[in-house]
Amino acid sequence: MKRLDPEIIDYYNFEVVNMIVEKYGYSQMDAFRMFVLSKTHEMLENEECGLTSFGAGAIFEMWETERGTGDPKNSVYIRGE
């Protein structure tokens, strides 16, 4: 696995965590922990998955899809619907 540049990961972490906090009311630390420990984040860190072609909003949607279905690959962004 080729890891994504840490600065890019930091950007997505900041943006997605803020979206989680805003929508769900979690603390910054809880939201960060939930995102970083997710399959979505694991895929984001893997440069070969190509998730940086999506904006932070799409990554957030993938994370929400993972919460609901257990798999971020069920996201409309990955399925292509």
Secondary structure, DSSP 4 states (H G I P E B T S, - for coil): -PBPPHHHHHHHHHHHHHHHHHHH---HHHHHHHHHTSHHHHHHHBGGG-GGGS-HHHHHHHHHHHHHHS-GGGSHHHHT-
